[in-house]
Amino acid sequence: MIEPKIARMKKTKQSGFTLIELLLVVIIIGVLSGLVLSVINVAGIRARSRDAQRSGDLKRIQTALELYFADNRGYPQNSASWSRTPGILATPLQGTYVQVIPIDPRNNENIGAATCGMTTYGYYYRTNTCVGAGCLSSRYVLITLMETQTSAAQSLCNSLSNCTSGNVTGCNCGTPCYGVENPL
């Protein structure tokens, strides 16, 4: 009679993980996730993402400026100094040529050391001197400062023909200055 009772006890024994085994698994997962996060440069990925947004934003503003040019045979005037795009281009472009003028993802944050005369992140616009009775410009440059040098390498300010020729002054800067200009 004793033997069947022992057999029944063996059958009812539950299987599962012990507390020690579960703790070991949690510790191992924690160590591995810490290693993965230290290998992945989260700050660098975010910076490259913001740089991609900057590049796309300048292309949107450039498209709006070209639509403005097609209607007015010139670009909105601003030759005195670099002006932020939301301020200087809102009146001539916003609503008609672009819904909203884009702003930099880190707008007005300090860069640290001044680059190309800029001390804060933003999108900047400058034209050549005024021509014609309507005071429209024939050339412009839009610039921004990138966070990673490789992002700026696609279209460095000092490689733009308006900057190197002196048509638009004050933009012949190197990395991390990224710019676009009128296509002609």
C-alpha positions as YAML, in Angstrom:
chain: A
units: angstrom
residues:
- id: 1
  name: MET
  ca: [0.00, 0.00, 0.00]
- id: 2
  name: ILE
  ca: [2.89, 2.31, 0.55]
- id: 3
  name: GLU
  ca: [4.15, 1.94, -2.98]
- id: 4
  name: PRO
  ca: [1.05, 3.32, -4.72]
- id: 5
  name: LYS
  ca: [1.12, 6.40, -2.45]
- id: 6
  name: ILE
  ca: [4.73, 7.18, -3.44]
- id: 7
  name: ALA
  ca: [3.84, 6.73, -7.10]
- id: 8
  name: ARG
  ca: [0.96, 9.18, -6.70]
- id: 9
  name: MET
  ca: [3.27, 11.72, -5.04]
- id: 10
  name: LYS
  ca: [5.70, 11.55, -7.93]
- id: 11
  name: LYS
  ca: [2.92, 12.15, -10.42]
- id: 12
  name: THR
  ca: [1.60, 15.25, -8.61]
- id: 13
  name: LYS
  ca: [5.00, 16.95, -8.28]
- id: 14
  name: GLN
  ca: [4.85, 20.31, -10.15]
- id: 15
  name: SER
  ca: [7.62, 21.35, -12.48]
- id: 16
  name: GLY
  ca: [8.71, 25.01, -13.00]
- id: 17
  name: PHE
  ca: [11.48, 27.52, -12.49]
- id: 18
  name: THR
  ca: [12.96, 28.26, -9.14]
- id: 19
  name: LEU
  ca: [13.41, 31.76, -7.84]
- id: 20
  name: ILE
  ca: [17.19, 31.48, -8.31]
- id: 21
  name: GLU
  ca: [16.79, 30.52, -11.97]
- id: 22
  name: LEU
  ca: [14.47, 33.45, -12.63]
- id: 23
  name: LEU
  ca: [16.85, 35.89, -10.93]
- id: 24
  name: LEU
  ca: [19.76, 34.60, -13.02]
- id: 25
  name: VAL
  ca: [17.79, 35.09, -16.24]
- id: 26
  name: VAL
  ca: [16.82, 38.65, -15.26]
- id: 27
  name: ILE
  ca: [20.44, 39.50, -14.39]
- id: 28
  name: ILE
  ca: [21.74, 38.08, -17.67]
- id: 29
  name: ILE
  ca: [19.13, 40.02, -19.68]
- id: 30
  name: GLY
  ca: [20.05, 43.20, -17.79]
- id: 31
  name: VAL
  ca: [23.75, 42.78, -18.51]
- id: 32
  name: LEU
  ca: [23.15, 42.02, -22.19]
- id: 33
  name: SER
  ca: [20.82, 45.00, -22.66]
- id: 34
  name: GLY
  ca: [23.40, 47.25, -20.97]
- id: 35
  name: LEU
  ca: [26.05, 46.01, -23.40]
- id: 36
  name: VAL
  ca: [23.79, 46.57, -26.39]
- id: 37
  name: LEU
  ca: [22.90, 50.11, -25.29]
- id: 38
  name: SER
  ca: [26.56, 50.95, -24.77]
- id: 39
  name: VAL
  ca: [27.39, 49.75, -28.29]
- id: 40
  name: ILE
  ca: [24.49, 51.62, -29.91]
- id: 41
  name: ASN
  ca: [25.14, 55.35, -29.97]
- id: 42
  name: VAL
  ca: [21.65, 56.64, -29.17]
- id: 43
  name: ALA
  ca: [22.74, 60.29, -29.14]
- id: 44
  name: GLY
  ca: [24.43, 59.90, -32.53]
- id: 45
  name: ILE
  ca: [21.33, 58.30, -34.03]
- id: 46
  name: ARG
  ca: [19.16, 61.15, -32.75]
- id: 47
  name: ALA
  ca: [21.61, 63.74, -34.12]
- id: 48
  name: ARG
  ca: [21.61, 62.10, -37.57]
- id: 49
  name: SER
  ca: [17.81, 61.99, -37.48]
- id: 50
  name: ARG
  ca: [17.62, 65.72, -36.71]
- id: 51
  name: ASP
  ca: [20.14, 66.38, -39.50]
- id: 52
  name: ALA
  ca: [17.97, 64.45, -41.96]
- id: 53
  name: GLN
  ca: [14.99, 66.56, -40.89]
- id: 54
  name: ARG
  ca: [17.05, 69.73, -41.42]
- id: 55
  name: SER
  ca: [17.99, 68.66, -44.93]
- id: 56
  name: GLY
  ca: [14.38, 67.89, -45.80]
- id: 57
  name: ASP
  ca: [13.15, 71.16, -44.29]
- id: 58
  name: LEU
  ca: [15.59, 73.21, -46.38]
- id: 59
  name: LYS
  ca: [14.40, 71.39, -49.50]
- id: 60
  name: ARG
  ca: [10.78, 72.27, -48.62]
- id: 61
  name: ILE
  ca: [11.68, 75.93, -48.15]
- id: 62
  name: GLN
  ca: [13.70, 75.84, -51.38]
- id: 63
  name: THR
  ca: [10.68, 74.46, -53.27]
- id: 64
  name: ALA
  ca: [8.48, 77.23, -51.84]
- id: 65
  name: LEU
  ca: [11.07, 79.83, -52.91]
- id: 66
  name: GLU
  ca: [11.12, 78.43, -56.45]
- id: 67
  name: LEU
  ca: [7.32, 78.59, -56.63]
- id: 68
  name: TYR
  ca: [7.52, 82.20, -55.42]
- id: 69
  name: PHE
  ca: [10.15, 82.92, -58.09]
- id: 70
  name: ALA
  ca: [7.92, 81.45, -60.82]
- id: 71
  name: ASP
  ca: [5.14, 83.89, -59.86]
- id: 72
  name: ASN
  ca: [7.27, 86.98, -59.09]
- id: 73
  name: ARG
  ca: [10.46, 86.58, -61.17]
- id: 74
  name: GLY
  ca: [12.61, 87.04, -58.09]
- id: 75
  name: TYR
  ca: [13.15, 85.92, -54.50]
- id: 76
  name: PRO
  ca: [12.08, 87.74, -51.33]
- id: 77
  name: GLN
  ca: [14.74, 90.35, -50.49]
- id: 78
  name: ASN
  ca: [17.05, 90.17, -47.50]
- id: 79
  name: SER
  ca: [20.66, 91.19, -48.06]
- id: 80
  name: ALA
  ca: [21.47, 93.05, -44.85]
- id: 81
  name: SER
  ca: [22.33, 90.00, -42.76]
- id: 82
  name: TRP
  ca: [21.35, 86.41, -42.09]
- id: 83
  name: SER
  ca: [17.71, 86.18, -41.07]
- id: 84
  name: ARG
  ca: [15.84, 83.27, -39.60]
- id: 85
  name: THR
  ca: [13.46, 81.74, -42.12]
- id: 86
  name: PRO
  ca: [10.26, 81.72, -40.05]
- id: 87
  name: GLY
  ca: [10.55, 85.47, -39.55]
- id: 88
  name: ILE
  ca: [11.72, 86.71, -42.94]
- id: 89
  name: LEU
  ca: [9.90, 84.22, -45.19]
- id: 90
  name: ALA
  ca: [6.59, 83.82, -43.35]
- id: 91
  name: THR
  ca: [4.87, 86.76, -45.03]
- id: 92
  name: PRO
  ca: [5.87, 86.08, -48.66]
- id: 93
  name: LEU
  ca: [5.67, 82.26, -48.57]
- id: 94
  name: GLN
  ca: [3.44, 80.94, -45.82]
- id: 95
  name: GLY
  ca: [-0.06, 79.97, -46.81]
- id: 96
  name: THR
  ca: [0.46, 80.34, -50.56]
- id: 97
  name: TYR
  ca: [3.67, 78.41, -51.30]
- id: 98
  name: VAL
  ca: [4.11, 76.37, -48.12]
- id: 99
  name: GLN
  ca: [1.61, 75.66, -45.35]
- id: 100
  name: VAL
  ca: [4.00, 76.43, -42.48]
- id: 101
  name: ILE
  ca: [7.65, 77.51, -42.62]
- id: 102
  name: PRO
  ca: [9.61, 74.66, -40.99]
- id: 103
  name: ILE
  ca: [11.78, 75.35, -37.96]
- id: 104
  name: ASP
  ca: [14.95, 73.61, -36.81]
- id: 105
  name: PRO
  ca: [14.39, 70.67, -34.41]
- id: 106
  name: ARG
  ca: [16.71, 72.38, -31.90]
- id: 107
  name: ASN
  ca: [15.63, 75.92, -32.77]
- id: 108
  name: ASN
  ca: [17.43, 78.64, -30.77]
- id: 109
  name: GLU
  ca: [19.57, 76.16, -28.79]
- id: 110
  name: ASN
  ca: [23.18, 77.27, -28.41]
- id: 111
  name: ILE
  ca: [25.68, 75.60, -30.69]
- id: 112
  name: GLY
  ca: [28.64, 76.21, -28.43]
- id: 113
  name: ALA
  ca: [31.36, 77.76, -30.54]
- id: 114
  name: ALA
  ca: [30.14, 80.19, -33.19]
- id: 115
  name: THR
  ca: [30.17, 78.67, -36.66]
- id: 116
  name: CYS
  ca: [29.84, 80.82, -39.76]
- id: 117
  name: GLY
  ca: [28.70, 83.66, -37.52]
- id: 118
  name: MET
  ca: [25.84, 81.55, -36.09]
- id: 119
  name: THR
  ca: [25.59, 80.80, -32.38]
- id: 120
  name: THR
  ca: [22.22, 79.00, -32.29]
- id: 121
  name: TYR
  ca: [20.54, 76.29, -34.33]
- id: 122
  name: GLY
  ca: [18.05, 77.49, -36.93]
- id: 123
  name: TYR
  ca: [17.43, 77.97, -40.63]
- id: 124
  name: TYR
  ca: [18.96, 81.13, -42.07]
- id: 125
  name: TYR
  ca: [18.22, 82.96, -45.33]
- id: 126
  name: ARG
  ca: [20.22, 85.56, -47.23]
- id: 127
  name: THR
  ca: [20.06, 87.00, -50.74]
- id: 128
  name: ASN
  ca: [22.23, 89.06, -53.03]
- id: 129
  name: THR
  ca: [21.58, 92.78, -53.38]
- id: 130
  name: CYS
  ca: [18.21, 94.02, -54.48]
- id: 131
  name: VAL
  ca: [17.55, 94.25, -58.24]
- id: 132
  name: GLY
  ca: [14.67, 95.82, -60.12]
- id: 133
  name: ALA
  ca: [11.85, 98.13, -59.14]
- id: 134
  name: GLY
  ca: [10.09, 95.49, -57.03]
- id: 135
  name: CYS
  ca: [13.27, 94.87, -55.04]
- id: 136
  name: LEU
  ca: [13.44, 91.15, -55.76]
- id: 137
  name: SER
  ca: [16.69, 89.23, -55.56]
- id: 138
  name: SER
  ca: [18.09, 86.93, -58.18]
- id: 139
  name: ARG
  ca: [20.09, 84.65, -55.84]
- id: 140
  name: TYR
  ca: [19.70, 83.23, -52.35]
- id: 141
  name: VAL
  ca: [21.29, 80.81, -49.90]
- id: 142
  name: LEU
  ca: [19.53, 78.87, -47.15]
- id: 143
  name: ILE
  ca: [21.83, 77.44, -44.49]
- id: 144
  name: THR
  ca: [21.65, 75.47, -41.29]
- id: 145
  name: LEU
  ca: [24.22, 73.96, -38.98]
- id: 146
  name: MET
  ca: [24.29, 70.18, -38.78]
- id: 147
  name: GLU
  ca: [25.15, 68.21, -35.66]
- id: 148
  name: THR
  ca: [27.27, 65.60, -37.47]
- id: 149
  name: GLN
  ca: [29.97, 66.42, -39.97]
- id: 150
  name: THR
  ca: [29.01, 63.58, -42.28]
- id: 151
  name: SER
  ca: [25.50, 65.03, -42.65]
- id: 152
  name: ALA
  ca: [26.88, 68.40, -43.69]
- id: 153
  name: ALA
  ca: [29.21, 66.84, -46.27]
- id: 154
  name: GLN
  ca: [26.31, 66.35, -48.72]
- id: 155
  name: SER
  ca: [26.03, 70.09, -49.42]
- id: 156
  name: LEU
  ca: [28.68, 72.13, -47.64]
- id: 157
  name: CYS
  ca: [28.17, 75.88, -47.66]
- id: 158
  name: ASN
  ca: [31.66, 76.45, -49.07]
- id: 159
  name: SER
  ca: [30.76, 74.27, -52.08]
- id: 160
  name: LEU
  ca: [27.73, 76.36, -53.10]
- id: 161
  name: SER
  ca: [28.37, 78.52, -56.15]
- id: 162
  name: ASN
  ca: [26.57, 81.54, -54.64]
- id: 163
  name: CYS
  ca: [28.92, 81.38, -51.65]
- id: 164
  name: THR
  ca: [32.19, 80.74, -53.50]
- id: 165
  name: SER
  ca: [31.49, 83.38, -56.16]
- id: 166
  name: GLY
  ca: [30.58, 86.02, -53.59]
- id: 167
  name: ASN
  ca: [27.09, 86.55, -55.02]
- id: 168
  name: VAL
  ca: [25.73, 86.00, -51.51]
- id: 169
  name: THR
  ca: [28.21, 87.13, -48.87]
- id: 170
  name: GLY
  ca: [29.06, 85.56, -45.53]
- id: 171
  name: CYS
  ca: [28.30, 81.94, -46.34]
- id: 172
  name: ASN
  ca: [31.64, 80.53, -47.44]
- id: 173
  name: CYS
  ca: [31.92, 78.31, -44.35]
- id: 174
  name: GLY
  ca: [32.91, 74.68, -43.99]
- id: 175
  name: THR
  ca: [31.63, 71.87, -41.80]
- id: 176
  name: PRO
  ca: [29.05, 71.70, -40.20]
- id: 177
  name: CYS
  ca: [27.43, 74.37, -42.39]
- id: 178
  name: TYR
  ca: [24.88, 72.79, -44.75]
- id: 179
  name: GLY
  ca: [23.20, 74.88, -47.42]
- id: 180
  name: VAL
  ca: [21.04, 75.02, -50.50]
- id: 181
  name: GLU
  ca: [20.81, 77.76, -53.11]
- id: 182
  name: ASN
  ca: [18.76, 78.82, -56.11]
- id: 183
  name: PRO
  ca: [19.22, 76.28, -58.90]
- id: 184
  name: LEU
  ca: [20.22, 78.71, -61.67]
...
